[in-house]
Amino acid sequence: MTDRKYTIPPVDIFETKDKFILSLDMPGTTKEGIDIASDGDILTITGKAFEVDKEWKPIISEFELHDYKREFTIGNKVNRNNIDAKFDNGILTVELEKSEMIKPRKIEVKTA
């Protein structure tokens, strides 16, 4: 992804009892063009946009092709060993399982 501009894809973030769910709008890319990496506290999502065939000569060109890049600080809230991703119709959905330390839990009360 050199010599290309990056676009920050818009995201919706949801939360369930067990997961955080990211939904990113990344039109013009493919499943094969997406890379998701976790390094320390940072989750990085990049996507390579569709490339026009080099033999095509533009007559009118009204939009620019930009690669996508977005970073999220995940800290210790996420189990890095259980991150799933799906790509469908230009929408990337990333499911991040919460770490056990932040999941709600019931505390048993004992007698003295």
MINU-529770 format. One record per residue: residue in three letters; x, y, z of N, C-alpha, C, O in turn. Coordinates in steps of 0.001 Angstrom, whole numbers, plus 524288, in hexadecimal, padded with zeros to 5 digits. Layout:
N
AlaXYZXYZXYZXYZ;...
This chain:
112
Met803407FB6D8000080000800008000080376804DF8000080390807CF803CE;Thr80639805AB7FBCF809AF80A247FB758078980E257F7B78048A80CE17F42C;Asp8091A813087F8898078F817637F525801AA817F47F48E7FFD881A087F09F;Arg7FEB68162E7F84E7F909816C97F8237F73E8197C7FD0F7F9B18190F8012D;Lys7F2FB81C3D7FC967F0C681EEE8011C7ED9981B0D804527EB748174580242;Tyr7ED5881C10809667EA1F818E180CDE7E52481BCD80E357E52D8208A80F0B;Thr7E0EB818EE80E647DBF481AE78104A7DADA8182E815767DBBD8137B815F9;Ile7D8EE81B1B819497D762818BB81E3C7D1C6816D781D867CE3481A0681D0B;Pro7D0F4811A781D737CBA280FBE81C927C817810F5821337C9BA81076825B2;Pro7C3368128E820237BF938136B824787BE7080E3B827407BE6B80A12824D8;Val7BD8180E9982C557BCAD809E482F747B81880AA7833267B73280EF083521;Asp7B5348066E8340B7B1668061B8383C7B39B8021483C0A7B58C7FDFE83A69;Ile7B34F803398410B7B5497FF9F845097B0C67FE158488E7ADF28016584A98;Phe7B02A7F8F88493A7ABF97F6D084C737AE6A7F397850D17B2F67F20C85088;Glu7AB4E7F29E854DB7AD1F7EF7B8593F7A8DE7EBB285ADF7A44C7ED2085B48;Thr7AA727E6C985BCD7A7027E2EB85E2A7A97C7E1628635F7AD7E7E38B864EC;Lys7A71D7DDB8865FC7A9377DBE086AF87AEBC7D9A586A547B2077DA4086DC7;Asp7AFB97D70B865DB7B4A97D448865147B8467D696860F37BCC17D4E686084;Lys7B66E7DA7385DDD7B9897DC44859677B9077E21B858817B5577E4AA85A3B;Phe7BCF37E417855B17BC967E9278531D7BC297E7E984D527BEC47E45684B6E;Ile7B8F87EAC384A817B83B7E9C3844EB7B92D7EED9841F97B6A97F2D184300;Leu7BCD97EEA883E4A7BE0D7F31D83AF37BBB97F21A835997BC517EDD783374;Ser7B91B7F5F0833747B6ED7F58682E347B91F7FA1782B057B7C27FE9C82BED;Leu7BC907F8D4827427BF3C7FCD8824347BD497FCD581E9B7BC9B7F8B381C3E;Asp7BC658016C81C867BAAB80224817227BF868029F813B37C24580690813F1;Met7C09D7FE9C810797C5557FE7680D477C4177FCEA807A17C6017F8EC805C0;Pro7C0E48000D804E77BF947FEAA7FF837C45E7FEFE7FBF37C7F48020F7FCE4;Gly7C4597FBCF7F7E67C8957FBF47F41A7CD257F8757F5737D1077F85B7F29C;Thr7CCC27F5937F9BD7D0E87F1E97FB0A7CEBC7EC5E7FADB7CA137EB947F9FA;Thr7D2187E89F7FBAE7D07F7E31F7FBAD7D25D7E08F800B67D5877E2C980391;Lys7D06F7DBF8801C37D2197D8F9806597D8067D8318063A7DAA37D88C80A40;Glu7DA157D723801987DFB37D630801067E2EA7DB2C801CB7E78F7DAE180300;Gly7E07F7DFB38011E7E3437E4A6801A27E3427E6D7807207E5657EB0C8080F;Ile7E0DF7E40680ACF7E0727E5F58102E7E4767E341813A87E5537DE8B81345;Asp7E6E57E65C817127EAA67E44381ACC7E9397E64D820387E85A7EAF9820F3;Ile7E9007E2C2823F87E7D77E42B829637EC567E22582CB87EDA97DD8782C86;Ala7EEB17E5AD82FCD7F32B7E429833037F28F7E6578387C7F0A67EAAF83944;Ser7F43B7E33883C407F43E7E4DC841BD7F9E87E5188437F7FCBF7E13A8432D;Asp7FB8A7E9AB8455C800E87EA5984732800B47ED6C84C4B7FFAB7F21E84C4D;Gly801AF7EAC78508B8013E7ED488559F7FBA37EEEC856A67F8127EBB585663;Asp7FADA7F3DA857CE7F5A47F5E1858F47F2D17F7EF854227EE827FA0485497;Ile7F5237F76584F8E7F2F97F9BA84AC97F0F87F586847087F3B77F1C5845CE;Leu7EC237F63E8453F7E9DF7F3028411A7E9D07F67183C317E7677FA9A83C22;Thr7EC7C7F4A88381A7ECD47F7A9833437E9ED7F4D082EEE7EABB7F02782E0E;Ile7E68C7F7AC82C3D7E3957F583827DC7E5067F8AD823057E4827FD74822F0;Thr7E6D77F5EA81EFB7E8147F87B81A087E5377F5A6815AB7E40D7F10181611;Gly7E41E7F87D8118B7E17B7F63180D087E36B7F8BB8080B7E3F27FD81807BD;Lys7E4747F58E804347E6467F7777FF297E1927F8347FB997DE827F4957FACC;Ala7E1057FCDB7F97D7DC9A7FE167F6187DD547FBAD7F0B07E1AE7FA7A7EF08;Phe7D9017FB077EE0E7D8DB7F90B7E8B87DCA07FC2A7E54D7DCDD800F47E5AE;Glu7DF8A7F97B7E2027E30E7FC207DE637E0EA7FBAF7D8DE7DF3E7F7827D72B;Val7E100800007D6267DF38800227D0BC7E36C7FDA47CD507E8177FE777CE1C;Asp7E1AF7FA9E7C9897E53D7F81F7C5E07E8BC7FC397C3527E6D7800487C194;Lys7EDD47FB2D7C3197F1A07FEEA7C0FF7F0938003F7BB457F2168046E7B972;Glu7EE037FCBF7B8747ECDD7FDC17B2EE7E82E801577B2287E765803637ADE1;Trp7E51F8021B7B62A7E096805877B5C17E26980B387B5B47E57C80CD77B906;Lys7E08680E297B1FA7E1C1813BA7B1A07DCEF816C27B3687D8D38165E7B0F1;Pro7DD5C819C67B7A67D8C081C8B7B99F7D6E6820D87B5E97DA01823E47B3DE;Ile7D1DE820FF7B51E7CF6B8253A7B22D7CD61829337B61A7CE3582DE77B58B;Ile7CABA8273C7BA0A7C8F582A667BE737CA57827597C3637C951822AA7C3B8;Ser7CCA0829F57C7257CE0C8276C7CC0D7CC4382AF27D0807CEC782EE07D1A9;Glu7C7E8829897D2FF7C58782CD77D6F87C6AA82B257DC937C54382DF07E03B;Phe7C91F826BB7DD547CA65825317E2AB7D001823397E2F17D22E821327DF29;Glu7D23D823E97E7957D789822237E8807D76781CE97EB597D3F481BE07EE89;Leu7DB35819B27EA217DBB2814C37ECE97DF60815897F1827E3CA817557F0DC;His7DD8D8142E7F6197E0AE814B57FAD27E0C180F737FD9B7DCD480CAF7FDCF;Asp7E53B80E267FFB57E580809A7803267E35580B4A808727E30A80FEE809AB;Tyr7E1D58077280B8D7DF848086E810A47E36780728814F57E68C8038C81480;Lys7E31E80A31819267E643808F381DC27E3A080B4A822877E21880FD982290;Arg7E32080809826947E0DC809E682B7E7E358806D782FED7E4138021A82F8C;Glu7E4A08098F834177E6EE8070E838AC7E36D807DC83D687E0FD80BF383E11;Phe7E341803D7840AC7E02C803F6845757E3A98025D849FF7E6B87FEAD8498E;Thr7E3348052284E5A7E5E4803958531B7E2567FFC7855FF7DDFE801238578B;Ile7E43D7FB00856B27E0F17F6FD8591E7E2907F5C085EB67DF937F35486198;Gly7E7287F758860437E8E87F686865A27E8507F0E18675B7E9227ED428644D;Asn7E6E17F02C86C4D7E63A7EAEB86E6B7E0877E93786E627DF1F7E568870F6;Lys7DD3A7EC0386B777D7A87EAC986B4E7D65B7E644867A97D20F7E41F867E8;Val7DA0B7E4C9864447D8F87E103860207DC827DC3E860947E1297DCB0861B2;Asn7DA317D7A785FAF7DD297D2C885F4F7DF7B7D292859C97DCB87D1568560D;Arg7E4697D3BE859497E6EC7D40F854227E70B7CED78513A7E7DE7CEB884C7D;Asn7E63C7CA9D854017E6367C5718518A7E0ED7C40684F3A7E05E7BFE184CDA;Asn7DD0E7C76484FE17D7DE7C62984DDE7D57B7CAFA84B427D1E07CD6584D53;Ile7D7977CC51846A97D59A7D095843767D3D77CE3C83E507D6E17CB9D83BA9;Asp7CEED7CF2A83CE07CCC67CD17837FF7CB3D7D1968346F7C9CC7D5CA83644;Ala7CB8D7D0AD82F4E7CA157D4BC82B8F7C72D7D258826F67C85C7CE048253B;Lys7C34B7D54E825017C0417D3BD820617BFC57D87981CDB7BF597DCE181EBC;Phe7BFD67D795817BA7BF4A7DBD9813FB7BAE47DA80810377BAF47D66280DBA;Asp7B7087DE0A80FD17B2937DD0880C6F7B08A7E23980A447AF4D7E5CE80D3A;Asn7B0357E296805117AE097E734802727B0747EC578044A7ADA97F0278052D;Gly7B59B7EC73804DD7B84C7F13F8064A7B85D7F27C80C167BA727F68680DAB;Ile7B61B7EF0F80F497B5FE7EFE6814F17B96B7EBCB817A27B8997E71981703;Leu7BD397EDA481A9A7C0927EA3981DB17BE827EA22823437BDFA7EE38825BE;Thr7BD5A7E579825387BB8B7E4D082A997BFC37E1EC82DA37C1407DD9182C3F;Val7C1A67E45B831C17C5BB7E20C835077C3747E12D83A6F7C17C7E4CE83CE7;Glu7C3BD7DC5083C407C1CB7DAEE8416C7C66B7D9F1845057C9BE7D6A1843F6;Leu7C6907DCE58494B7CAD47DC9984D0D7C8AE7DA80852307C5917DD15854CA;Glu7CA587D5D98539C7C8847D397858887CAD37D69E85D147CF7D7D7C885D27;Lys7C7817D7E3860E57C95B7DAA1865857CCEA7D70E868B67CC277D24F868E3;Ser7D0CA7D96986B367D4227D65A86EAF7D0FF7D4F5873947CD527D7B287508;Glu7D27B7D0C4876027CFA37CEE387AA07CF857D2F587EF67CBBD7D33B881EC;Met7D3977D61987F5E7D3E57D9D6883AF7CFDB7DE308835A7CEC37E0B88874A;Ile7CD937DF2487EB47C9A67E34E87E607C41B7E13987D997C0597E43987DA0;Lys7C39B7DC1287CE87BE607D9D987C637BB8E7DA1D881A27BDF67D963885BB;Pro7B6777DB27881827B38F7DB31886727B3CC7D5C1889067B3D17D1BF8865E;Arg7B3F87D5BF88E167B3F37D0C2890DB7B10C7D155895F77B0B17D59189837;Lys7AF097CD0A897B27AC1B7CD0489CA57AFEE7CB988A0FA7B3107C7FC8A06E;Ile7AFA17CE728A53C7B2FB7CD808A9BA7AFD37CABC8ADE77ABC07CCAC8AF92;Glu7B1A67C64E8AF8F7AEEC7C34A8B38A7AFEC7C5A78B8EC7B45B7C6ED8BA48;Val7ABCD7C6348BBEA7AC407C8338C1377AC717C3838C4E77A9077C0218C4C8;Lys7B0717C35E8C8237B1387BEFC8CBC67AFD07C0A68D14C7AFD77C54A8D291;Thr7AE9F7BCED8D4767ADAD7BE228DA067B2EB7BE858DCD47B6C07BC0E8DB4C;Ala7B2FE7C1A28E0EB7B7D67C2888E3D37B9467BE068E7437BD427BE378E9F3;
